[in-house]
Structure formats: C-alpha cells, structure tokens
Amino acid sequence: MTCRLFAIFLVANVAGLSADSPAALTMSQVEALLGKPGVYIYDVNVPELWEGGHLPGAIHIDRPDFRRLLPRDKKSTLVFYCANRLCLASRDAAVEASRHGYRNVYVMPEGIFGWMGSGRAAEPVISSKP
C-alpha cells in the first residue's frame, strides 16, 4: 500500500501536479459560469494571444503583481486559463491566488486554443489606434 501511494505521489509530481494544484474545469463548465455574479475569469496569456481573442468578460493579467485585479471577496469563484494544456501560467496564477486566501480557484486546461478550436465565442480586443 505504501509503495502504491508513493507511486501515485511520484506520478503526480512528474506531471506537474501537487497537493496545492487547482481543480480543473471543462470548457462546458466554464461556459456555464460566464456572466454569473461572483465569478471572475482570468486570461493569463501574453498580450498577443489576448488580442487575438479571449473568453467573454475575461480579465487579462500578464504581470506578477496581478493580485490587485482579484476581487475583495475571497469566496468568489476564480477561473484561470492560458494557451493550452502545455502552458502552466494559469496553474501558477491559480496557486498564487490560493496562497492569498481564495478557495474557489480553478483552471481551464484547454486554454484559449481549445476554446476557440471548439467554435465557442471569443471577444476580440478593440483597438483605439487609428
């Protein structure tokens, strides 16, 4: 039994998971949360990806001091996403939010590539440049 638990722990750590890794939501689950009170969606992509399209109502964070963009209510639901399953920026941001007392913290592993690839609506950035 001890060997089996150690093997599970080892596989989880090799996969980049740990006890403090946030829970994952499917794209359908995130889609159902869009626009709901107390739910905040955070895009952790580089500006070029953000400008190419993002989830409706998402808040862009691309800096280490993003905590000022988090809601005051620590019971809020926070969902972080980045490019795709290979990108760990959303997981890192979610872990950081959890460390600051937020408990309803999730990631959407498919990211913006999965979202747009599935045909779901994405908001473009409207440029104010002439």
Summary of the structure (lengths in Angstrom):
residues: 130
radius of gyration: 15.8
end to end distance: 65.8
largest distance: 65.8
contacts: 349
relative contact order: 0.20
helix: 37%
strand: 15%
